[in-house]
Structures are given as C-alpha cells and as structure tokens.
Amino acid sequence: MTTHLFLMFKIIDSGPDEIFCQMPLMRLVPVHESATVGTGSIISGSGESVQMYPCPLFQNSERSGEDNFILDLGLPTKKEPTDWQLAGVALLCQEPKDR
C-alpha cells in the first residue's frame, strides 16, 4: 500500500522563475540492499509504467566532498531519468545560502 501511494506522486518540471521548491516530508525506512529500487521502470498499482530517477541527496548546496553526499533517493518520474540528471536535479537538506 505504501509503495502504491508513493508512486502516485512524481517529480515534474518546476514552474517559471522557480529555482528551488520544497519537497514533501518523507519517512525513510531502512531495508536490505536487495530490496531497494534503482533506475529503470517499475509498474505502479494502476498498471502504469513509472521511471525511477536516482536523485542525489546532499546535506547542503555545496554538492562537493564525500561528507556532503548522503544517498541516492529513487524518485518516480514520467520523464527519462537522464533528463533530470542533465538538469542537475538534486535534493538538499537545508535551504541554499544564495536564496
């Protein structure tokens, strides 16, 4: 049930003049590595094929250094995952300094 609810929400393009937007709160539950979802497509509860973008999660907007990177979070999307990667889409745990 939780997976189906999660797949109802997908990342989409931002609005005009919107550089940063807030991500809804998510609860991260640790699972064994063999149970994780990587890139590629999966089938949602409605039978729709959904792509998964492995979105990098950083502590802050620096995006550099091993200590700043936390994990890749699989986010559902209708677009190709490479589109988001080329656009530099990432999640940040704090608001950017230049905001």
VENCOR-V481820 format. One record per backbone hydrogen bond with DSSP energy under -0.5 kcal/mol. CO is the residue of the C=O (numbers start at 1). NH is the residue of the N-H. Records with the same first field share a line. If there is no record, write none. Layout:
# VENCOR-V481820
CO: NH / NH
This chain:
# VENCOR-V481820
1: 5
2: 6
3: 7
4: 8
5: 8 / 9
6: 9
11: 78
15: 18
17: 19
26: 28
27: 29
28: 30
32: 35
33: 36
36: 38
40: 52
42: 44 / 50
44: 47
48: 44
50: 42
51: 77
52: 40 / 54
53: 55 / 75
55: 73
56: 58 / 91
57: 70 / 71
58: 93
60: 63
65: 68 / 69
68: 59
71: 57 / 73
72: 74
73: 55 / 75
75: 53
76: 11
77: 51
80: 83 / 84
81: 85
82: 86
83: 87
84: 89
85: 88
91: 58
96: 99
